[in-house]
């Protein structure tokens, strides 16, 4: 079920704070919700516009779900009944394949790189 590649919007400070660890715990909001929020390549721009529009110093973490060995990934209904990937607990950083800076354009929207989209 789901996509092979999932994406997480991370604040740079949160990512840097995990530098000396094998795991990433996400943001304060993730901690409050009890899981790390992820999106597919098709969902991530809408997620950024809804939750992080205009926010500077954002990173996009690309995660290969086939490399998730020690993370609890679940696909759950969220926005308009759509399935979104959530990781309960910490993200095993060995599954992070790329990290992108997300600059902001003149409209206050983040500029995304070309993302991978492959169903499992």
Helices and strands as residue ranges (DSSP letters): E 5-11, H 12-17, E 23-24, H 28-33, E 36-37, H 44-51, E 58-64, G 65-67, E 72-77, G 79-81, E 83-88, E 91-92, G 93-95, E 96-101
